[in-house]
């Protein structure tokens, strides 16, 4: 399993409140849009990361992780599994503390690389589902 409850709790409560959401655009029909809204309601600062660099939920967007001009604590990944590995590597490169792969996003080698670099990581889980469970 790639997301034990202790790791999930640590990422959601201890590692910081700035979440870069890779794949977040202004498209309200996409899951990332709703998840970002939930994270904001729970006190997280969301940072949209998408090639369009759109402002979403009042937050300035950036075209890539390395374009974000301030520290990011958690990188939440809404891209297909075959594109997710490089995002985990970028998270390591920018000094993030954790990587969170959304439901259906799995890359075991990226998981091993991120964990090997000292980052916490969760795969195939949704923070919008997990955060209300914390109580």
C-alpha positions as CSV (number, residue, x, y, z in Angstrom):
1,X,0.0,0.0,0.0
2,X,1.3,3.4,-0.9
3,X,-0.4,5.5,1.7
4,X,-0.6,4.3,5.2
5,X,-2.7,6.3,7.6
6,X,0.4,7.7,9.5
7,X,2.0,9.0,6.3
8,X,-1.3,10.5,5.1
9,X,-1.8,12.2,8.5
10,X,1.8,13.5,8.5
11,X,1.5,15.0,5.0
12,X,-1.9,16.6,5.7
13,X,-1.0,18.0,9.2
14,X,2.7,18.4,9.7
15,X,4.6,19.0,6.4
16,X,3.2,22.5,5.5
17,X,0.3,24.2,3.9
18,X,1.5,25.1,0.5
19,X,0.2,22.6,-2.1
20,X,1.2,22.8,-5.7
21,X,-1.5,21.0,-7.7
22,X,-0.1,19.7,-11.0
23,X,-2.8,19.5,-13.6
24,X,-5.1,22.1,-12.0
25,X,-6.7,24.4,-14.5
26,X,-9.9,26.5,-14.5
27,X,-11.9,23.6,-15.9
28,X,-14.6,23.1,-13.2
29,X,-15.5,19.7,-14.5
30,X,-12.1,18.2,-13.6
31,X,-11.5,16.5,-10.3
32,X,-8.5,18.8,-9.6
33,X,-10.7,21.8,-9.4
34,X,-12.9,20.3,-6.7
35,X,-10.0,18.9,-4.7
36,X,-8.3,22.2,-4.7
37,X,-11.4,23.8,-3.3
38,X,-11.6,21.3,-0.5
39,X,-7.9,21.8,0.3
40,X,-8.5,25.6,0.5
41,X,-11.4,25.1,2.9
42,X,-9.1,23.1,5.2
43,X,-6.5,25.9,5.2
44,X,-4.1,24.9,2.5
45,X,-2.7,27.4,0.0
46,X,-3.1,25.9,-3.4
47,X,-0.8,26.7,-6.3
48,X,-2.1,25.8,-9.7
49,X,0.5,24.2,-12.0
50,X,-0.6,23.8,-15.6
51,X,0.8,24.7,-19.0
52,X,-1.9,27.4,-19.2
53,X,-0.8,29.0,-15.9
54,X,-4.4,30.0,-15.1
55,X,-5.5,31.7,-11.9
56,X,-7.8,29.2,-10.1
57,X,-9.7,29.7,-6.9
58,X,-8.0,33.2,-6.6
59,X,-4.5,31.7,-6.7
60,X,-2.0,32.6,-9.5
61,X,-1.1,29.7,-11.7
62,X,2.4,28.7,-13.0
63,X,3.3,26.7,-16.1
64,X,5.7,24.3,-14.2
65,X,6.9,23.4,-10.7
66,X,10.2,25.1,-11.2
67,X,8.4,28.4,-12.2
68,X,6.8,28.7,-8.7
69,X,8.8,31.5,-7.1
70,X,8.3,30.3,-3.4
71,X,8.7,27.1,-1.5
72,X,6.2,24.3,-2.1
73,X,5.5,21.8,0.7
74,X,3.4,19.2,-1.1
75,X,3.1,18.4,-4.8
76,X,-0.4,16.9,-5.6
77,X,-0.3,15.2,-9.0
78,X,-3.3,15.1,-11.3
79,X,-1.7,13.6,-14.4
80,X,-1.7,10.2,-16.0
81,X,0.5,7.6,-14.4
82,X,2.8,7.5,-17.5
83,X,3.5,11.3,-17.0
84,X,3.6,11.2,-13.2
85,X,7.2,10.0,-12.7
86,X,8.9,13.2,-14.0
87,X,6.6,15.2,-11.7
88,X,7.9,13.3,-8.7
89,X,11.4,14.0,-9.8
90,X,10.6,17.7,-10.2
91,X,9.2,17.7,-6.7
92,X,12.5,16.4,-5.4
93,X,14.4,19.0,-7.5
94,X,12.4,22.0,-6.0
95,X,12.8,20.8,-2.5
96,X,9.2,19.7,-1.7
97,X,8.6,17.6,1.4
98,X,6.0,15.3,-0.1
99,X,4.4,14.0,-3.3
100,X,0.7,13.0,-3.4
101,X,-0.5,11.0,-6.5
102,X,-4.2,11.2,-6.9
103,X,-6.6,8.2,-7.3
104,X,-5.6,6.0,-10.2
105,X,-2.1,7.6,-10.4
106,X,0.6,4.9,-9.7
107,X,4.3,4.8,-10.5
108,X,6.3,2.5,-8.2
109,X,9.7,3.5,-9.5
110,X,8.8,7.2,-8.9
111,X,7.7,6.3,-5.4
112,X,11.0,4.6,-4.7
113,X,12.9,7.6,-6.1
114,X,11.0,10.1,-4.1
115,X,11.2,8.1,-0.9
116,X,14.9,7.5,-1.5
117,X,15.3,11.3,-1.8
118,X,13.7,11.7,1.6
119,X,10.2,12.8,0.6
120,X,7.0,11.4,2.0
121,X,4.8,10.0,-0.7
122,X,1.2,8.7,-1.2
123,X,-0.2,7.1,-4.3
124,X,-3.7,6.3,-5.5
125,X,-5.4,8.3,-2.7
126,X,-7.3,11.7,-2.6
127,X,-6.5,14.3,0.0
128,X,-10.1,15.7,-0.3
129,X,-11.3,12.3,0.9
130,X,-8.6,11.9,3.5
131,X,-8.5,15.3,5.1
132,X,-12.1,15.3,6.5
133,X,-11.4,11.9,8.1
134,X,-8.7,13.5,10.3
135,X,-11.3,14.9,12.7
